[in-house]
Amino acid sequence: MKKLVVTLLVCFSIGQLQAQDKTVQELKAESSKTIVKDPKDTTTKTWKTGGLFNANFGQTSLSNWSAGGDKLQINASGFMNLFAHYAKGKHSWDNSLDVALGYVKTTSLGERKSDDRIELLTKYGYKIAPKWYVGGLVSFRTQMAPGFNYPKADSSVKISQFLAPAYLIVSLGLDYKPNKDLTVFISPLSSRWVIVNATGLVVPGQKGGAYGVPLGETINEELGAYVTANYLKDIVKNVTYKGKLELFSNYKRNPQNVDVFMTNLISANIYKGISANLGMDIIYDDDVRVLGADNASRRTQFRQYFGFGYIKKF
């Protein structure tokens, strides 16, 4: 009888161990499975975020060079774009931040700034028709570091710094989005504030104040029409174009003289982040005088650059 009881206990224990081992194996199998989205689930993301970082560096040195030139020239620049786009139902909210900074240093001229820009844009829209939204926009633009004019090779005068100038635009209007790459915002009524939060700036041709801001004040308020277009597209594989155009007409003074701000950047990812970059910026501001060969006057400003560096999209 005792042998029978022992035999039954041993069989029961073995059965329990086998059941437990099976349960453990099933749990392991379940935990190793990957989650696969149901093909019937058509839920889309409400937020799309990302950005682009680009850094460029160049160096030239000469020794006993019969054609002449600077013994050493070093240039370095960086650009970063961050974006966050929200879309749900008839609502959309677009946000972007552009930051750029560059310097060039030569043995004859020393260190000089070649690029400096902070641009922040936020835009809300409510869909009223296919590709058309009604909404509002806030745009802010300034620079980080002091900027200088060089009337002579051995002298410099400060003409800008952080928040001097700065441009703040608040607009109500229509936003046209024909596709995922292009947006065009049109506003017949916008407020623009030109901010010069600094003293001692020496701006060519600006005896009564800098950048259109009256002497003794820090802000000049303008009312006018505003249009901005933003375009971002992969032209071909590993080649990206990013462009922005802003137009502003001041109803209070010389509305026919439209202010223009335009940036263009083509970045080509050559091999594992090594990139070639070509860009051009165009600016015309009716309140800004540019020092020429003879005097200071209204002029269209151009900036062109080309370089090799590192690019990362995320």
C-alpha positions in Angstrom: 0.0 0.0 0.0 2.8 2.4 0.9 4.5 1.6 -2.4 1.3 2.4 -4.3 1.0 5.8 -2.5 4.6 6.7 -3.2 4.2 5.8 -6.8 1.1 8.0 -7.2 2.8 10.9 -5.5 5.8 10.6 -7.9 3.6 10.5 -10.9 1.6 13.5 -9.7 4.8 15.5 -9.1 6.2 14.7 -12.6 2.9 15.8 -14.1 2.9 19.1 -12.2 6.5 19.8 -13.3 5.7 19.1 -16.9 2.6 21.4 -16.8 4.7 24.1 -15.2 7.4 23.7 -17.8 4.8 24.0 -20.6 3.4 27.1 -19.0 6.9 28.7 -18.8 7.6 27.8 -22.4 4.3 29.4 -23.5 5.1 32.6 -21.5 8.5 32.8 -23.1 7.0 32.4 -26.6 4.4 35.1 -25.9 7.0 37.6 -24.6 9.2 37.1 -27.7 6.5 38.0 -30.1 6.6 41.4 -31.8 3.6 43.7 -31.9 2.3 44.1 -35.4 -0.2 46.9 -36.3 -3.6 45.7 -37.4 -3.8 46.5 -41.2 -7.4 47.6 -40.6 -6.2 50.3 -38.1 -6.1 53.5 -40.1 -5.3 55.8 -37.2 -2.8 58.5 -38.2 -0.3 60.4 -36.1 -1.4 63.8 -34.9 2.2 65.1 -34.5 5.1 65.0 -36.9 8.4 66.1 -35.6 12.0 66.2 -36.9 14.8 68.4 -38.1 18.0 68.9 -39.9 21.5 69.7 -38.6 24.3 70.9 -40.9 27.9 71.8 -40.0 30.6 73.1 -42.4 34.3 73.8 -42.0 36.9 75.0 -44.4 40.6 76.0 -44.2 43.1 77.5 -46.6 46.8 78.2 -45.9 49.5 79.7 -48.2 53.3 79.7 -47.9 55.6 81.5 -50.4 52.6 81.8 -52.7 53.6 84.0 -55.6 50.0 85.0 -56.5 49.5 86.4 -53.0 46.7 86.0 -50.5 46.1 85.4 -46.8 48.5 83.1 -45.1 45.6 81.4 -43.3 41.9 81.4 -43.7 39.5 79.4 -41.6 35.7 79.3 -41.9 33.1 77.4 -39.9 29.3 77.6 -39.9 26.4 75.6 -38.6 22.7 75.4 -39.3 19.8 73.7 -37.5 16.1 73.4 -38.3 13.6 71.9 -36.0 9.9 71.4 -36.8 6.7 70.1 -35.1 3.5 69.8 -37.1 0.1 69.0 -35.7 -2.9 67.9 -37.8 -6.2 66.5 -36.6 -9.5 66.8 -38.2 -9.8 70.4 -39.5 -7.1 71.7 -37.2 -3.5 72.2 -38.0 -0.6 73.8 -36.1 2.9 74.3 -37.7 6.0 75.2 -35.7 9.6 75.7 -36.9 12.8 77.0 -35.5 15.9 77.9 -37.7 19.2 78.7 -36.1 22.4 79.6 -38.1 25.8 80.9 -37.0 29.1 81.2 -39.0 32.5 82.9 -38.7 35.5 83.4 -41.0 39.0 84.2 -39.8 41.9 85.4 -41.9 45.4 86.6 -41.1 44.8 90.1 -42.6 41.2 90.8 -41.6 40.9 88.9 -38.3 37.6 87.3 -37.2 34.3 88.3 -38.9 30.8 87.0 -38.7 29.5 85.4 -41.9 26.1 84.2 -40.8 23.8 84.7 -37.8 20.1 84.1 -37.7 17.3 83.0 -35.3 13.9 82.4 -36.8 10.8 81.2 -35.0 7.5 80.5 -36.7 4.2 79.3 -35.3 1.0 79.1 -37.3 -2.5 77.8 -36.6 -5.1 77.0 -39.2 -8.7 75.8 -39.4 -9.7 74.0 -42.7 -12.4 75.8 -44.6 -12.0 74.2 -48.0 -9.7 71.6 -49.7 -6.1 73.0 -49.4 -7.3 76.2 -47.7 -7.1 77.2 -44.0 -8.0 80.3 -42.1 -5.9 81.1 -39.1 -3.1 83.2 -37.5 0.6 83.4 -37.6 3.4 84.7 -35.3 6.9 85.1 -36.7 10.0 86.3 -34.9 13.5 86.9 -36.3 16.8 88.3 -34.8 20.4 87.4 -34.4 22.6 86.1 -31.6 26.0 87.8 -31.7 27.0 91.4 -32.3 27.5 92.4 -35.9 30.0 95.0 -37.2 30.6 97.2 -40.2 34.2 97.7 -41.4 34.7 101.1 -43.0 38.4 100.4 -43.0 40.5 97.3 -42.7 41.7 98.2 -39.3 38.5 99.6 -37.8 35.0 98.4 -37.0 31.7 99.8 -35.7 28.9 97.8 -34.1 25.7 97.9 -36.2 23.7 95.0 -34.6 23.3 92.6 -31.7 20.7 90.4 -30.1 17.3 92.0 -30.3 18.8 94.9 -32.3 17.2 94.6 -34.7 14.5 92.0 -34.1 11.3 91.6 -36.2 8.0 90.4 -34.7 5.0 89.8 -37.0 1.4 88.9 -36.0 -1.0 88.1 -38.8 -4.5 86.9 -39.5 -5.2 85.5 -43.0 -5.5 82.5 -45.3 -3.1 79.5 -45.5 -2.8 77.6 -48.8 -1.4 74.1 -48.6 -1.5 72.4 -52.0 0.7 69.5 -50.9 2.9 68.4 -48.0 6.0 70.3 -49.3 4.6 73.9 -49.7 2.6 76.3 -47.6 1.7 79.9 -48.6 0.2 82.3 -45.9 -1.5 85.4 -47.2 -2.5 88.2 -44.8 -4.0 91.6 -46.0 -3.7 92.9 -42.4 -0.6 92.3 -40.3 1.2 94.1 -37.5 5.0 94.2 -37.5 7.2 95.4 -34.7 10.8 96.4 -35.4 12.7 96.2 -32.1 16.1 97.9 -31.5 16.9 97.1 -27.8 20.4 98.6 -27.8 22.2 101.9 -27.7 25.4 103.1 -29.4 24.7 101.3 -32.7 26.3 103.1 -35.7 24.1 102.2 -38.7 25.0 103.8 -42.1 22.5 106.5 -43.2 20.4 106.2 -40.0 20.9 109.6 -38.3 17.5 109.7 -36.7 17.5 106.1 -35.4 18.4 102.6 -36.5 16.4 100.3 -38.7 13.4 102.7 -38.9 13.0 102.9 -35.2 12.7 106.6 -34.1 15.6 108.0 -32.1 15.1 107.5 -28.4 12.6 104.7 -28.8 13.1 100.9 -28.9 10.1 99.8 -31.0 8.5 100.9 -34.3 5.1 99.5 -35.0 4.0 99.0 -38.6 0.8 97.9 -40.2 0.7 96.3 -43.6 0.1 93.3 -45.9 2.2 90.1 -45.4 2.9 87.0 -47.5 5.2 84.1 -46.5 5.9 80.9 -48.4 7.8 77.9 -47.0 9.0 75.0 -49.1 10.9 71.8 -48.0 11.4 68.9 -50.4 13.7 66.0 -51.2 14.5 66.9 -54.9 16.1 63.6 -55.5 17.4 60.9 -53.2 19.8 62.5 -50.6 19.3 66.0 -52.0 17.1 68.4 -50.0 15.9 71.9 -50.8 14.7 74.3 -48.1 13.4 77.7 -49.1 11.5 80.6 -47.4 10.1 83.9 -48.8 8.7 86.8 -46.8 7.1 89.9 -48.3 5.8 92.9 -46.2 4.3 96.1 -47.4 4.0 98.9 -44.8 0.7 100.8 -45.3 2.0 103.7 -43.1 5.0 104.6 -45.3 6.0 103.8 -48.9 3.7 100.7 -49.3 5.0 100.3 -52.9 8.5 99.5 -51.5 8.0 95.9 -50.4 10.4 94.4 -47.9 11.8 91.1 -49.0 13.5 88.3 -47.0 14.4 85.1 -48.8 16.5 82.1 -47.9 17.5 79.2 -50.1 19.5 76.1 -49.1 20.3 73.0 -51.1 22.0 70.2 -49.1 23.3 67.0 -50.7 24.2 64.0 -48.6 27.2 62.6 -50.5 28.2 59.7 -48.3 27.2 58.7 -44.8 26.5 62.3 -43.6 29.2 64.0 -45.6 27.4 66.8 -47.4 27.8 69.6 -50.0 25.7 72.7 -49.4 24.8 75.6 -51.6 22.8 78.6 -50.4 21.7 82.1 -51.2 20.0 84.7 -49.0 18.3 87.9 -50.4 17.2 90.8 -48.3 15.6 94.2 -49.1 14.4 96.4 -46.3 13.2 99.9 -47.2 14.2 101.2 -43.7 17.8 99.9 -43.9 20.7 101.7 -45.6 23.7 99.8 -46.8 27.1 101.4 -47.1 28.4 101.3 -50.7 31.5 102.7 -52.4 30.2 106.3 -52.4 27.4 106.5 -49.7 24.8 104.7 -47.7 21.5 104.0 -49.6 18.8 101.4 -50.0 20.3 98.3 -51.6 19.4 94.7 -52.2 21.5 92.5 -50.0 22.9 89.2 -51.3 24.6 86.4 -49.4 25.9 83.3 -51.3 27.8 80.4 -49.8 29.1 77.0 -50.7 30.8 74.4 -48.5 31.3 70.8 -47.5 30.5 69.5 -44.1 28.3 67.1 -42.1 24.5 66.8 -42.4 22.1 64.8 -40.2 18.3 64.5 -40.7 16.2 63.3 -37.8 
